[in-house]
Amino acid sequence: MARSPRLRSSRSGRRVLADELDSYMYQTVGHSGLASIAQALELPIFFRTITGTALNLSGEYGSRKGGPKEGTRGDETEDLYELLKTVKDAMPEVEAVACGAILSNYQRVRVEHICSRLGLTPIAYLWERNQEELLDEMIAAGMESVLVKVAGAGLEVAHLGQTLQQMQPVFHRLNSRYQLHVCGEGGEYETFTLDSPLHRQRVDLSQTTTVVTNADPYATVAHLHLDQCALLPKSSTPPDETPSCRTPRIRQLITIPPLLDAQSQKIYKNTQE
């Protein structure tokens, strides 16, 4: 069972502020196209305006037991609590929350804390995965994600709108030169997914506006505002495909890593001897 809850920025006025929220927790660039992704996935979507800010910056957030009222009042993490509470109240069959964090302990800890308060199971399948392997797997699986923000040494305005596949050699070169995270875990770039094996339709960015917030050639910061999105049919996805048929099709396209990595497998083997 999957749902698409999303938090959006409450900033108003200049477009750059409406797109970009100074947040430790959330990506807000591209939020104007989220409804299109939900339609493409044929999933319901829930919105909540972000009203809090990053007040609690510690490595932990509350306790792992997570009482219903435990948290930091006014912190942006509490917006996630309120959003997921709304989702759970509307759809009590929801049991888990997927977190895409790879290295951000700050985000993972907060998602786990919120889940413990709501009786939900946190899932972090990408946690501490090898980023080069993960990037390869996403591209091989047919994920078409384009850069909607650049904020890392060596990334340029011209890279906006490029796909992960197009950018892969650039990421590897910048990783060798500047230690750039190839999956953007250092905030070097952010993406918007146009297509994947889960998409029933493909999202097309019909119209975008480029916003440059720092034109310094050595530290360029820029993003795309998604003015208009459209949905396009996919010839590769059977229109009458049922969920029972979809699962085996997707399993053929994606890489399912082993439960334990090589080092953990060695430790496990030694404990069994």
C-alpha positions as CSV (number, residue, x, y, z in Angstrom):
1,M,0.0,0.0,0.0
2,A,1.5,3.3,-1.0
3,R,0.5,6.9,-0.5
4,S,2.1,10.2,-1.5
5,P,2.0,12.6,1.4
6,R,3.9,15.9,0.7
7,L,4.8,19.0,2.7
8,R,5.0,22.3,0.8
9,S,6.5,25.6,1.5
10,S,4.4,28.4,3.1
11,R,6.7,31.1,1.8
12,S,5.0,33.7,-0.5
13,G,6.1,36.7,-2.6
14,R,9.1,36.2,-4.8
15,R,9.1,33.0,-6.8
16,V,12.6,31.9,-5.5
17,L,11.3,32.0,-1.9
18,A,8.1,30.1,-2.8
19,D,10.2,27.3,-4.3
20,E,13.1,27.3,-1.9
21,L,12.6,26.8,1.9
22,D,15.6,26.9,4.1
23,S,14.9,23.5,5.6
24,Y,17.1,20.8,7.1
25,M,14.4,18.2,6.5
26,Y,12.5,18.8,3.2
27,Q,13.1,19.3,-0.5
28,T,10.7,22.0,-1.6
29,V,12.1,22.7,-5.1
30,G,9.7,21.1,-7.6
31,H,6.8,21.0,-5.2
32,S,4.5,22.6,-7.8
33,G,4.7,19.4,-9.9
34,L,3.9,16.9,-7.1
35,A,0.3,16.6,-8.0
36,S,1.3,15.4,-11.4
37,I,3.5,12.7,-10.0
38,A,0.6,11.5,-7.9
39,Q,-1.6,11.4,-10.9
40,A,1.1,9.5,-12.9
41,L,1.4,6.9,-10.1
42,E,-2.4,6.8,-9.7
43,L,-2.0,7.4,-6.0
44,P,-3.8,9.8,-3.6
45,I,-1.8,12.8,-2.4
46,F,-2.0,14.7,0.9
47,F,-0.6,18.2,1.4
48,R,0.3,20.2,4.4
49,T,1.9,23.7,4.5
50,I,5.2,23.8,6.4
51,T,4.9,26.3,9.3
52,G,7.7,25.3,11.5
53,T,11.5,25.9,11.2
54,A,14.6,23.9,12.2
55,L,14.7,24.6,15.9
56,N,16.0,21.3,17.2
57,L,19.3,20.6,15.4
58,S,20.7,17.8,17.6
59,G,21.6,14.4,16.4
60,E,18.5,13.0,18.2
61,Y,14.9,14.2,18.2
62,G,12.9,13.2,21.3
63,S,13.1,9.6,22.4
64,R,12.8,6.4,20.3
65,K,9.7,5.5,22.2
66,G,8.0,8.7,21.0
67,G,5.0,9.6,23.1
68,P,2.0,11.2,21.2
69,K,2.8,14.7,22.5
70,E,6.6,14.4,22.5
71,G,8.5,16.7,20.1
72,T,9.7,20.3,19.8
73,R,7.0,22.8,19.4
74,G,7.4,25.0,16.3
75,D,10.0,22.6,14.8
76,E,9.5,21.7,11.1
77,T,9.5,18.0,12.1
78,E,6.2,18.5,13.7
79,D,4.7,19.4,10.4
80,L,5.5,15.9,9.2
81,Y,3.8,14.5,12.3
82,E,0.6,16.4,11.6
83,L,0.6,15.4,7.9
84,L,1.1,11.7,8.6
85,K,-1.5,11.9,11.4
86,T,-3.9,13.2,8.8
87,V,-3.0,10.4,6.4
88,K,-3.5,7.8,9.0
89,D,-6.8,9.2,10.1
90,A,-8.1,9.3,6.5
91,M,-6.6,5.9,5.6
92,P,-6.1,3.7,8.7
93,E,-4.8,0.8,6.5
94,V,-1.5,2.7,6.0
95,E,1.2,0.9,8.0
96,A,4.6,2.2,7.0
97,V,6.5,5.3,5.9
98,A,9.4,5.1,3.3
99,C,12.3,7.3,3.9
100,G,14.8,7.9,1.0
101,A,17.7,8.9,3.2
102,I,21.1,7.4,2.2
103,L,23.4,9.2,4.6
104,S,21.4,11.9,6.5
105,N,21.1,10.6,10.0
106,Y,19.3,13.9,10.8
107,Q,16.4,13.0,8.5
108,R,16.2,9.3,9.3
109,V,16.1,9.8,13.1
110,R,13.2,12.3,12.8
111,V,11.2,10.1,10.5
112,E,11.7,7.2,12.9
113,H,10.6,9.3,15.8
114,I,7.5,10.5,14.1
115,C,6.6,6.9,13.1
116,S,7.0,5.7,16.7
117,R,4.6,8.4,17.8
118,L,2.0,7.3,15.2
119,G,2.5,3.5,15.4
120,L,3.9,3.4,11.9
121,T,6.8,1.3,10.6
122,P,9.7,3.4,9.2
123,I,11.4,1.9,6.1
124,A,14.8,3.1,4.9
125,Y,15.9,0.6,2.2
126,L,18.5,3.0,0.8
127,W,20.3,3.6,4.1
128,E,24.1,3.6,3.7
129,R,23.9,2.0,0.3
130,N,26.9,2.4,-2.0
131,Q,26.0,5.6,-3.9
132,E,27.7,4.6,-7.2
133,E,25.9,1.2,-7.2
134,L,22.6,2.9,-6.3
135,L,22.9,5.4,-9.1
136,D,23.6,2.6,-11.6
137,E,20.6,0.6,-10.3
138,M,18.2,3.6,-10.6
139,I,19.3,4.3,-14.2
140,A,19.2,0.6,-15.2
141,A,15.7,0.3,-13.7
142,G,14.4,3.1,-16.0
143,M,14.1,5.9,-13.6
144,E,14.0,9.2,-15.5
145,S,14.8,11.9,-12.9
146,V,16.0,15.3,-14.0
147,L,18.0,17.9,-12.0
148,V,15.8,20.7,-10.7
149,K,18.4,22.2,-8.4
150,V,22.2,22.5,-8.5
151,A,24.2,23.7,-5.5
152,G,27.6,21.9,-5.7
153,A,31.1,22.7,-6.9
154,G,31.3,22.0,-10.6
155,L,27.6,21.9,-11.2
156,E,26.2,24.6,-13.5
157,V,22.9,26.2,-14.6
158,A,23.2,24.2,-17.9
159,H,22.9,21.0,-15.9
160,L,19.3,21.8,-14.9
161,G,16.8,19.6,-16.7
162,Q,19.5,16.9,-17.4
163,T,18.7,13.3,-16.5
164,L,20.6,11.2,-14.1
165,Q,21.9,9.1,-17.0
166,Q,23.1,12.2,-18.8
167,M,24.8,13.5,-15.7
168,Q,26.3,10.2,-14.5
169,P,29.8,10.8,-16.0
170,V,29.7,14.4,-14.7
171,F,28.9,13.2,-11.2
172,H,31.8,10.7,-11.3
173,R,34.2,13.3,-12.5
174,L,33.2,15.8,-9.8
175,N,33.3,13.0,-7.2
176,S,37.0,12.4,-8.1
177,R,37.8,16.1,-8.1
178,Y,35.6,17.6,-5.3
179,Q,34.3,14.5,-3.5
180,L,30.8,15.3,-4.7
181,H,28.2,12.7,-3.6
182,V,27.0,11.1,-6.8
183,C,23.5,10.7,-5.4
184,G,23.4,14.3,-4.1
185,E,23.4,13.3,-0.4
186,G,25.5,16.4,0.4
187,G,22.8,18.7,-1.1
188,E,24.7,19.1,-4.3
189,Y,21.6,18.6,-6.4
190,E,17.9,17.7,-6.2
191,T,15.8,15.9,-8.7
192,F,12.2,15.5,-10.0
193,T,11.2,12.1,-11.3
194,L,9.4,12.1,-14.7
195,D,9.1,8.4,-15.2
196,S,9.8,5.1,-13.5
197,P,8.6,1.5,-13.7
198,L,5.9,2.5,-11.1
199,H,4.6,5.4,-13.3
200,R,1.4,4.7,-15.2
201,Q,1.9,7.8,-17.2
202,R,5.0,9.9,-17.9
203,V,5.3,13.5,-16.5
204,D,6.4,16.1,-19.0
205,L,7.8,19.4,-17.9
206,S,5.8,21.6,-20.4
207,Q,7.1,24.9,-19.1
208,T,9.8,25.8,-16.6
209,T,11.6,29.0,-15.4
210,T,15.2,29.0,-14.4
211,V,16.0,30.9,-11.2
212,V,19.6,31.7,-10.3
213,T,20.2,32.6,-6.7
214,N,24.0,32.6,-6.8
215,A,25.7,33.2,-10.1
216,D,29.3,32.6,-8.8
217,P,30.8,30.2,-11.3
218,Y,32.6,28.3,-8.4
219,A,29.5,28.0,-6.2
220,T,26.5,28.2,-8.5
221,V,23.1,27.8,-6.9
222,A,20.1,27.6,-9.3
223,H,16.8,25.7,-9.7
224,L,13.9,25.2,-12.0
225,H,10.5,26.4,-11.2
226,L,7.9,24.0,-12.7
227,D,5.4,26.3,-14.3
228,Q,3.4,23.6,-16.1
229,C,3.4,19.8,-16.2
230,A,1.5,17.4,-18.5
231,L,0.9,13.7,-18.4
232,L,1.8,11.6,-21.4
233,P,0.8,7.9,-22.1
234,K,3.4,5.2,-21.8
235,S,3.5,2.4,-24.5
236,S,5.6,0.2,-22.1
237,T,2.9,0.0,-19.5
238,P,-0.2,-2.1,-20.3
239,P,-3.2,0.2,-19.7
240,D,-5.2,-2.6,-18.0
241,E,-2.4,-3.9,-15.9
242,T,-3.5,-5.1,-12.5
243,P,-1.4,-4.8,-9.3
244,S,-0.9,-8.5,-9.3
245,C,0.7,-8.3,-12.8
246,R,2.6,-5.1,-12.0
247,T,4.7,-6.6,-9.2
248,P,6.4,-9.3,-11.2
249,R,7.1,-6.9,-14.1
250,I,8.7,-4.4,-11.8
251,R,10.8,-7.1,-10.0
252,Q,12.3,-8.0,-13.4
253,L,13.5,-4.3,-13.8
254,I,14.9,-3.5,-10.4
255,T,17.8,-4.7,-8.4
256,I,17.0,-6.2,-5.0
257,P,20.2,-6.0,-2.9
258,P,21.0,-8.8,-0.4
259,L,19.8,-8.4,3.1
260,L,23.3,-8.1,4.4
261,D,26.4,-6.5,2.7
262,A,29.6,-8.5,2.3
263,Q,31.1,-7.4,5.7
264,S,27.8,-8.2,7.5
265,Q,27.5,-11.5,5.8
266,K,31.0,-12.4,7.0
267,I,30.2,-11.4,10.6
268,Y,26.9,-13.4,10.4
269,K,28.8,-16.5,9.1
270,N,31.3,-16.3,11.9
271,T,28.6,-16.2,14.5
272,Q,27.1,-19.4,13.1
273,E,30.3,-21.4,13.2
